[in-house]
């Protein structure tokens, strides 16, 4: 196997190649003055199994198109098998038509990757695992909980894992079992027209505990902040916010600090700054 | 037929709907704080023939992904037939592997549009018409020469059409036949590693003539400027630069003026400022 690094890896390529002890090759890449991407595979790949690492953080569309350019080029160049490793998969929240006439973006994006010729797809903590079925090849889901749990164990004493909605309960359950802690969830409702979020009650047994909020994607952070404030009102000793794919800008981060969140943790599936970063490359390597 | 305007039409949607006297519907579109696009078709399309207008100028990749989201949504929503009208088709210059290992971007992009479900594709002046065969449906090529010729007739007296390389000769021939003028071409060579361009001799019969340089895509404008300077040295009375898809920035435009190019003409397939713009929507409407 060769690990082939696309233009958007955020360092995960190096980690994966090191964990697997295989050759790491970097795609030749530039952006032309008009904005188009240029892609060239600098090595013969005929008959090889190639794991392409390319995350699809902002600019999502450019990174997606680059991934498709790489995958199709590898197949044209007769690679035996192409595994698309997409640590953060964009557009995965639009996995159904919430309103009539909406694009089913998750399906279109997975179709694009599949149709460009990828045989397998590796994704870290997708928004909904069942929506991954739009990719018609072999799908492998990477659970980032082990390195996140290790990091948390060194930071807090009495964890209580809280999912910010019922859909995130499985995620909270996996993390809490590694931490040996209780877990629960808070009801969340989103108004699909205004985007406004309302949350239900925080369970009373968070009192005196180090609450760990875990969500897959943190963008504006507004859900996290609402649940964090409610947890503090319910008597939590501290609140740690974990966003596996942490997309928030500096302004949102600042607000999260201001309302009293003690620690903010993300992973290296997307570039971040000002937060604690957990490396998930060992977990990706395990699925290759 | 319905004309459906995507987020990147540069006004062509209005022109096409007016020329055809059909209903114009605008896609609901927004960009989320994290950078993802949202697409919703605001009208029932079951059983309808829909012409989607979406150009793929910068940011090319976003506009391409949006086009695929729209086309796949229309097919999901049971539109009878979807015609993708892409006035400017990005990535069309990478239509072969100039160096081993390169992505064949033109193929990948055309495959994306085809696989998302478009039955037909309408493109204004593609870089190489034969490369359009990567789209496996019905391809219709729009010749923008008629409105360009009309515009030029009011501006210059003794046109001589000059193609800035042999590959552009057919383009120059079409325009010159509408102008009733002579035409010719200049040899061009591009170093694939450095990108540097060298040009051959300008034919001596441009002397005293109003030279019209025509190219499909003008990006940095360096080819245009080299041929313009050589034409002036060969005794041309004036030089007009026509770029069908005019991608240059203000700095390049300023340089083009400084070296003595009298007029710069583009079309509305891409947004521009500071040049004379020819509307090609009537020619697109003729192919629908």
Interface residues (C-beta under 8 A of the other chain):
Chain A: X28 X32 X33 X34 X35 X36 X37 X38 X39 X40 X41 X42 X43 X58 X59 X60 X61 X62 X64 X65 X66 X68 X69 X70 X72 X73 X76 X77 X90 X91 X94 X99 X101 X102 X103 X104 X105 X107 X108 X109 X111 X112 X115 X116 X219 X220 X247 X249
Chain B: X28 X32 X33 X34 X35 X36 X37 X38 X39 X40 X41 X42 X43 X58 X59 X60 X61 X62 X64 X65 X66 X68 X69 X70 X72 X73 X76 X77 X90 X91 X94 X99 X101 X102 X103 X104 X105 X107 X108 X109 X111 X112 X115 X116 X219 X220 X247 X249
